[in-house]
């Protein structure tokens, strides 16, 4: 596994870079497809968050799925250890799901006829509630106000300017992001 290491607001030393490459590559042994991983270190100089001063984010594209984990800790090595543990757990879970999906009889096709029951069996998260609401057209600024009034992290609305459905969301940097269809 190719591992790219870079820092945000800090310089990564050679021994830390080597340790990171070794640990992430070891966790990536679960998938032997020559994928790459991007590891970003960030130092937050906010005195209020001494517990999570260092943040490590690992992002990788494996088997057509994007795997992203994030961990914070008081020092770089602890943050790396927590992030690598999370990364390895996610990779194991992804591998198990891929293997399980390929073994299920309901996914087998014979002459384009589906074999098995009509029920959809999943071991992951299920949809437990459906919410319907009337969308009236509004500009993104009005949608931002509605989102703040509701206290939600995102807001789905019909853009009055384009006529397309859009999603407004809070970013980690405190700003707002807008997702529009292409």
C-alpha positions as CSV (number, residue, x, y, z in Angstrom):
1,X,0.0,0.0,0.0
2,X,1.3,3.4,-1.0
3,X,1.1,5.8,1.9
4,X,1.3,9.6,1.5
5,X,1.9,11.6,4.7
6,X,1.6,15.4,5.0
7,X,1.0,17.9,7.8
8,X,-1.2,20.9,8.3
9,X,0.2,23.5,10.6
10,X,3.1,21.2,11.5
11,X,6.2,19.7,10.1
12,X,6.3,15.8,9.9
13,X,9.6,14.5,11.1
14,X,11.2,11.6,9.2
15,X,10.9,9.1,12.0
16,X,7.2,9.9,12.4
17,X,6.7,9.7,8.6
18,X,8.3,6.2,8.6
19,X,6.3,5.0,11.6
20,X,3.1,6.3,9.9
21,X,3.9,4.6,6.6
22,X,4.7,1.3,8.4
23,X,1.5,1.3,10.6
24,X,-0.9,2.3,7.8
25,X,0.6,-0.2,5.3
26,X,0.3,-2.9,8.0
27,X,-3.4,-2.1,8.5
28,X,-3.9,-2.0,4.7
29,X,-2.7,-5.6,4.3
30,X,-6.3,-6.7,4.6
31,X,-6.8,-5.5,1.0
32,X,-3.9,-6.6,-1.3
33,X,-5.0,-4.5,-4.3
34,X,-2.1,-1.9,-4.4
35,X,-4.3,0.9,-3.1
36,X,-3.0,4.1,-1.7
37,X,-3.8,6.0,1.6
38,X,-3.5,9.6,2.4
39,X,-2.6,10.5,6.0
40,X,-3.0,14.1,7.2
41,X,-1.7,15.4,10.5
42,X,-3.0,18.6,11.9
43,X,-2.0,20.5,15.0
44,X,-4.7,22.6,16.6
45,X,-3.2,25.5,18.5
46,X,-6.3,26.2,20.5
47,X,-5.6,26.1,24.3
48,X,-9.2,25.0,25.0
49,X,-8.7,21.6,23.3
50,X,-5.6,20.2,25.0
51,X,-7.0,16.6,24.8
52,X,-7.3,16.7,21.0
53,X,-4.4,18.9,20.0
54,X,-3.3,16.6,17.3
55,X,-5.7,15.2,14.7
56,X,-4.9,12.4,12.2
57,X,-7.1,11.7,9.2
58,X,-6.6,8.6,7.0
59,X,-8.4,8.4,3.7
60,X,-8.2,5.6,1.2
61,X,-10.1,4.3,-1.8
62,X,-10.4,0.5,-1.6
63,X,-12.5,-1.9,-3.6
64,X,-14.5,1.1,-5.0
65,X,-15.3,2.4,-1.5
66,X,-13.8,5.5,0.2
67,X,-12.7,4.7,3.7
68,X,-12.0,7.7,6.0
69,X,-11.2,7.8,9.7
70,X,-10.2,10.6,12.0
71,X,-8.8,10.6,15.5
72,X,-7.6,13.2,18.0
73,X,-5.2,12.9,20.9
74,X,-2.8,15.0,23.0
75,X,0.2,13.8,21.0
76,X,0.9,12.7,17.4
77,X,1.7,9.0,18.2
78,X,-1.4,8.5,20.2
79,X,-3.6,10.1,17.5
80,X,-1.9,7.8,14.9
81,X,-2.5,4.7,17.0
82,X,-6.2,5.5,17.5
83,X,-6.6,6.3,13.8
84,X,-4.8,3.2,12.6
85,X,-7.0,1.0,14.9
86,X,-10.2,2.6,13.5
87,X,-8.8,2.3,10.0
88,X,-8.1,-1.5,10.5
89,X,-11.6,-2.1,12.0
90,X,-13.2,-0.3,9.0
91,X,-11.2,-2.3,6.5
92,X,-12.1,-5.6,8.2
93,X,-15.8,-4.7,8.3
94,X,-15.7,-3.7,4.6
95,X,-13.9,-6.9,3.6
96,X,-16.4,-9.0,5.6
97,X,-19.4,-7.2,3.9
98,X,-17.9,-7.7,0.5
99,X,-17.2,-11.4,1.1
100,X,-20.6,-11.9,2.7
101,X,-22.4,-10.2,-0.2
102,X,-20.6,-12.4,-2.7
103,X,-21.6,-15.6,-0.8
104,X,-25.3,-14.8,-0.4
105,X,-27.6,-16.8,-2.7
106,X,-29.9,-13.9,-3.2
107,X,-27.2,-12.1,-5.2
108,X,-26.6,-15.0,-7.5
109,X,-28.0,-14.8,-11.0
110,X,-28.7,-17.7,-13.4
111,X,-29.6,-16.7,-16.9
112,X,-30.6,-13.2,-15.7
113,X,-33.2,-14.7,-13.3
114,X,-32.7,-13.8,-9.7
115,X,-32.6,-16.7,-7.3
116,X,-33.5,-16.5,-3.6
117,X,-36.1,-14.6,-1.6
118,X,-37.4,-11.1,-2.3
119,X,-36.4,-9.9,1.2
120,X,-33.4,-7.6,1.4
121,X,-31.1,-8.8,4.2
122,X,-28.5,-6.5,5.5
123,X,-26.3,-6.6,8.5
124,X,-25.6,-2.8,8.4
125,X,-27.7,0.2,9.3
126,X,-31.4,0.1,8.4
127,X,-33.8,2.8,7.5
128,X,-36.0,3.1,10.5
129,X,-37.9,6.3,9.7
130,X,-39.0,8.1,6.6
131,X,-39.8,11.8,6.7
132,X,-41.7,13.7,4.1
133,X,-42.1,17.4,3.8
134,X,-43.2,19.9,1.3
135,X,-40.2,21.8,-0.3
136,X,-40.9,25.3,-1.3
137,X,-38.3,27.1,-3.5
138,X,-35.9,29.3,-1.5
139,X,-32.5,30.9,-2.0
140,X,-29.5,29.4,-0.3
141,X,-29.3,32.3,2.2
142,X,-32.9,31.6,3.3
143,X,-32.1,27.9,3.6
144,X,-29.1,28.7,5.8
145,X,-31.4,30.7,8.1
146,X,-34.0,27.8,8.2
147,X,-31.2,25.4,9.0
148,X,-30.0,27.5,11.9
149,X,-33.5,28.0,13.2
150,X,-34.0,24.2,13.2
151,X,-30.6,23.5,14.7
152,X,-29.8,20.8,12.1
153,X,-26.4,20.0,10.6
154,X,-27.8,19.9,7.1
155,X,-30.9,21.2,5.2
156,X,-32.4,19.8,2.0
157,X,-34.2,22.5,-0.1
158,X,-35.3,23.4,-3.6
159,X,-33.1,26.1,-5.0
160,X,-35.2,29.0,-6.3
161,X,-32.4,30.2,-8.6
162,X,-31.7,26.9,-10.4
163,X,-34.9,24.9,-9.6
164,X,-32.8,21.9,-8.5
165,X,-32.8,20.1,-5.2
166,X,-29.8,21.1,-3.1
167,X,-28.3,20.3,0.3
168,X,-26.8,22.9,2.6
169,X,-24.5,21.6,5.4
170,X,-22.1,22.7,8.1
171,X,-18.4,22.1,7.3
172,X,-15.8,21.2,10.0
173,X,-14.2,24.6,9.6
174,X,-17.4,26.3,10.7
175,X,-18.5,27.5,7.2
176,X,-21.4,26.3,5.1
177,X,-21.2,24.0,2.1
178,X,-23.8,23.6,-0.7
179,X,-24.2,20.4,-2.7
180,X,-25.9,20.9,-6.1
181,X,-26.6,18.3,-8.8
182,X,-24.4,18.4,-11.9
